[in-house]
Amino acid sequence: MIEIKNLNKSYGDLRVLKDINVSIKQGEVIAIIGPSGGGKSTFLRCINRLEEPTSGHILIDGKDILDKNANINKIRQKVCMVFQHFNLFANKSVIENLTLAPIKTGIATKDEALSKAFELLKSVGLSDKANSYPHKLSGGQKQRIAIARALAMSPDVILFDEPTSALDPEMIGEVLDIMKDVASKGLTMLVVTHEMGFARNVANRIFFMDNGVIAVDDTPKNIFENPTHARLKEFLSKVLNH
């Protein structure tokens, strides 16, 4: 479903992504782990062109999204992003946050968008917050709304950029539960995360990124039970033992 060929990203002389080649199948849940500064978020943001790659190709369903004629708004309808800091529209109610994009892009009528939004609010356990504004919500609630907002677009792929790192510890579980639920529905998900439990139990594939490359691409079982890559071993010993 997603084919990445020779992907590079540089900021001046700093090469952040170095010749990445990888294929992702429909329905895969991929956890992207690794040290800070390894290129994880940049890689994710290139997949829906929030960052413009320096060179390479990203094919989604056979279409190169880096082609100069590619319609970036169409791409983002199908490849949605959930951010670390929620990025909800502060001046709009929860229900407006969920219905704005589907109505504006014409993928749903107002009635259809509202109906789906209420359904999604129920699925994330926040039916009672439809008319609330983001400043009235906890961090965990905001992130659950942000996930519902991504799902409102009926995407093929959802990219999660450290979706729990801005949350209080007791709110992390509620967001991970929603993400597990989304994963069980067969959506393709790429998740940059520090939550090793999620990577181990929900992902079916893990990318370990270090120094701008996918240094290891393997199953959770092999990554956690039998890591052979020296840098991966060192990383896991730090994150699992603190």
C-alpha positions in Angstrom: 0.0 0.0 0.0 2.9 2.4 0.8 6.1 2.0 -1.1 9.0 4.3 0.0 12.1 4.4 -2.3 15.4 6.2 -1.7 13.8 8.7 0.7 16.1 11.5 1.8 15.6 14.6 3.9 18.2 17.2 4.7 18.2 20.5 6.5 21.2 22.3 5.0 24.2 20.0 5.7 22.3 17.9 8.2 21.0 14.6 6.7 18.0 13.6 8.8 16.8 10.7 6.6 19.2 8.6 4.5 18.1 6.6 1.6 15.1 4.9 3.2 13.5 2.0 1.3 10.5 0.2 2.8 7.1 -1.3 1.8 4.1 -1.2 4.1 1.1 -3.5 3.5 -2.5 -2.5 4.0 -3.7 -3.2 7.6 -0.2 -3.3 9.1 0.3 -1.6 12.5 3.9 -0.4 12.6 5.5 1.0 15.8 8.5 3.3 15.1 10.9 3.4 18.0 14.4 4.7 18.6 16.4 7.4 20.2 15.5 11.1 19.9 17.0 12.7 16.8 17.0 9.4 14.9 14.6 10.7 12.3 11.3 9.1 13.5 9.0 12.1 13.4 10.6 13.5 10.2 10.0 10.1 8.5 6.4 10.1 9.6 5.8 13.7 8.5 7.2 13.0 5.0 4.6 10.4 4.4 1.8 13.0 4.2 4.2 15.8 3.1 4.0 17.9 6.3 7.8 17.8 5.6 8.9 18.0 2.0 11.5 15.2 1.3 14.7 16.3 -0.3 14.6 13.4 -2.7 13.0 10.0 -3.3 9.6 8.6 -3.9 6.6 7.8 -1.7 4.0 5.8 -3.5 0.5 5.4 -1.9 -1.7 2.9 -3.8 0.7 3.3 -6.7 0.6 7.1 -6.9 3.8 9.0 -6.1 2.7 11.7 -3.7 6.0 13.6 -4.3 5.0 14.1 -8.0 4.6 17.9 -8.6 1.1 17.3 -9.9 0.0 15.3 -6.8 -3.0 16.8 -5.0 -1.7 17.2 -1.4 -5.2 17.8 0.1 -6.5 14.6 -1.5 -3.5 12.7 -0.1 -4.1 14.1 3.4 -7.8 13.0 3.3 -6.5 9.4 3.0 -3.4 9.7 5.1 -4.4 11.5 8.4 -2.1 12.6 11.2 -2.6 12.6 15.0 -0.1 14.9 16.6 1.7 15.0 20.0 -0.1 18.2 21.0 -3.5 17.4 19.6 -3.7 20.4 17.3 -7.5 20.8 17.8 -9.1 24.0 16.7 -9.4 25.9 20.0 -12.2 28.2 18.8 -14.4 25.4 17.6 -16.5 22.9 19.7 -15.7 19.2 19.7 -18.4 18.4 17.2 -17.2 21.2 14.9 -13.7 19.9 15.1 -14.9 16.5 13.9 -17.2 17.7 11.1 -15.3 20.6 9.6 -12.9 18.7 7.3 -15.4 16.1 6.0 -17.9 18.8 5.1 -15.2 21.2 3.7 -13.6 18.5 1.5 -17.0 17.3 0.3 -16.5 13.7 1.4 -19.7 14.0 3.5 -22.8 16.2 3.7 -23.4 18.0 7.0 -25.9 15.4 8.1 -23.6 12.5 7.3 -20.7 14.3 9.0 -22.7 14.9 12.1 -24.0 11.4 12.3 -20.5 9.9 11.9 -19.1 12.4 14.4 -21.6 11.4 17.1 -20.8 7.7 16.4 -17.1 8.4 16.8 -17.6 10.3 20.0 -19.4 7.3 21.4 -16.6 5.0 20.3 -14.0 7.1 22.1 -16.2 7.4 25.2 -16.9 11.1 24.9 -20.5 11.5 23.7 -21.1 14.0 26.5 -18.4 16.4 25.2 -19.9 17.2 21.8 -20.5 20.8 22.6 -17.4 21.4 24.8 -14.5 23.4 23.7 -10.9 22.0 23.8 -9.8 24.2 26.7 -12.4 22.4 28.9 -10.9 18.9 28.1 -8.1 17.0 29.8 -5.1 16.0 27.7 -6.3 12.4 27.3 -9.8 13.6 26.2 -8.2 16.0 23.6 -6.1 13.2 22.2 -9.1 10.9 22.0 -11.0 13.7 20.1 -8.0 14.1 17.8 -8.1 10.4 17.0 -11.9 10.7 16.3 -11.2 13.7 14.1 -8.7 11.6 12.0 -11.2 8.8 11.8 -14.0 11.2 10.6 -12.1 11.4 7.3 -12.4 7.6 6.7 -8.7 7.5 6.0 -6.7 4.5 4.7 -3.7 5.3 6.9 -3.3 7.1 10.2 0.1 8.5 11.3 0.5 9.0 15.0 3.4 11.2 16.1 4.2 10.4 19.8 0.4 10.5 20.6 0.9 9.9 24.4 4.1 11.8 25.2 2.3 15.0 26.2 -0.1 13.2 28.5 -0.1 12.6 32.2 0.7 8.9 33.0 -2.9 8.1 34.1 -4.2 9.3 30.7 -1.9 7.3 28.6 -3.9 4.1 29.0 -7.1 5.6 27.8 -5.5 6.8 24.6 -3.7 3.6 24.0 -7.0 1.7 24.4 -8.6 3.7 21.7 -5.5 3.1 19.5 -5.8 -0.6 20.1 -9.4 -0.5 19.1 -8.5 1.4 15.9 -5.8 -1.2 15.1 -8.3 -4.0 15.5 -10.4 -2.6 12.7 -7.8 -3.2 10.1 -6.6 0.4 9.5 -3.0 0.9 8.4 -1.2 2.7 11.3 2.3 4.0 11.7 3.0 5.1 15.3 6.1 6.9 16.6 6.0 5.9 20.2 8.0 5.6 23.5 5.3 3.1 24.8 7.1 -0.2 24.5 4.1 -2.1 25.8 2.0 -0.8 22.9 4.9 -1.6 20.4 5.2 -5.1 21.8 1.5 -6.0 22.1 -0.3 -4.1 19.4 2.1 -3.6 16.5 2.7 -6.4 14.1 6.0 -4.8 12.9 8.5 -2.5 14.4 11.0 -0.1 12.8 13.9 0.8 15.0 15.2 4.1 13.6 18.7 5.4 14.4 20.8 8.0 12.7 18.4 8.6 9.8 17.9 5.0 8.8 15.6 2.1 9.6 18.3 0.1 11.3 16.0 -2.8 12.2 12.6 -3.8 10.6 11.3 -6.9 12.4 8.5 -8.5 14.5 7.9 -7.4 18.1 8.8 -10.9 19.2 12.3 -10.7 17.6 12.8 -7.1 18.6 12.1 -7.6 22.3 13.0 -11.2 22.8 16.0 -11.7 20.6 17.5 -8.3 19.6 20.8 -8.8 17.7 21.5 -5.3 16.5 24.0 -3.6 19.0 22.4 -0.2 18.9 18.9 -1.7 19.4 20.1 -3.7 22.4 21.6 -0.6 24.0 18.4 1.4 23.3 16.1 -1.3 24.8 18.3 -1.8 27.9 17.8 1.9 28.6 14.1 2.3 27.9 13.1 -1.0 29.5 15.1 -0.7 32.7 14.6 2.8 33.8 
